[in-house]
Amino acid sequence: MILVIGATGILGNEICQLLAAEGKETRAMARLTSDKMKVRKLEQMGITTATGDLRYPDSTGPALKKIDTVITTVSSMPFSYVPGDNDIQHVDLNGMKALIDNAKAAGVRHFIYTSFSKQIDEDIPLRNAKRAIEQYLRQSGMAYTILRPSCFMEVWLTPAVGFDAENGKVQVFGDGRKPVSYISYKDVAKFAVRSIENPAARNAILELGGPEMLSQLDAVKIFEEIEGRKFEINHVPVEALRKQMNAATDPMQKSFSGLMLSVAKGDPIDMKEVLRDFPVRLASVRDFARSTAAIA
């Protein structure tokens, strides 16, 4: 049986949909406070649910019973962050370490962990937590797969971070000329699911990007072509991002500033080798731009 942790989030939910479509016996762990409608939809897919919360390590035991593979997509950032409670220290670091310990004790054989690109190298709390968990998992004795996706286009090319295509206003980090391998979360979900049975995923770190390396300005041009108009572009200088990161005292704000700085520095990922082992048809930025234009 497969346990998905983070199943009510966009990535975890997509993973659950793929597993259900393949008829895989799947359990989803959700908090007592999780959106009841989302939990109900999981159950309607044929997925069993169990309660558990990484902030309270003892609560994950029942969900881990009779589980062969764990897939976790959980993070306190960006949408559910609460300082001193649902935060990087309690969830991304301590909670994840305890989950790994509990999974090993429960007899889990394969643990699939969602991290992020190795090229995100700023000294920020989220990056430090994820790298610490990667190392902890590798030393756990369980078979592991570490997924390291680049920037999700469904986040970094949306108004959530200042990329407002609908209103033709875009915030660009740095000069906007460094290449980034934007990837769809739906493709990350495919890699997660295929990692369950693919021998190439065992004890492996998979750097994941989209089908092309595009600068932020390249992405803007694609959206402009599809929207049929020029966008207003506001550049945020690298110096301003670094100053913001260094001045931040809240771990989330420091981490988010560091992530923006990492985008400014670029995150190109060559997918040739990974695609040889995992033949996934990757969605492009143009595909995403067309889909958002159609919705609008």
Secondary structure, DSSP 8 states (H G I E B T S, - for coil): -EEEESTTSHHHHHHHHHHHHTT--EEEEE-TTS-HHHHHHHHHTT-EEEE--TTSGGGGHHHHTT-SEEEE---STTTS--TTSSSIIIIIIIIHHHHHHHHHHTT--EEEEE---TT--S--HHHHHHHHHHHHHHTSSSEEEEEEE--BHHHHTSGGGTEETTTTEEEEETTS-SEE--B-HHHHHHHHHHTTT-GGGTTEEEEE--SS-EEHHHHHHHHHHHHTS--EEEEE-HHHHHHHHHH--SHHHHHHHHHHHHHHH-B----HHHHHHS------HHHHHHHHHHH-
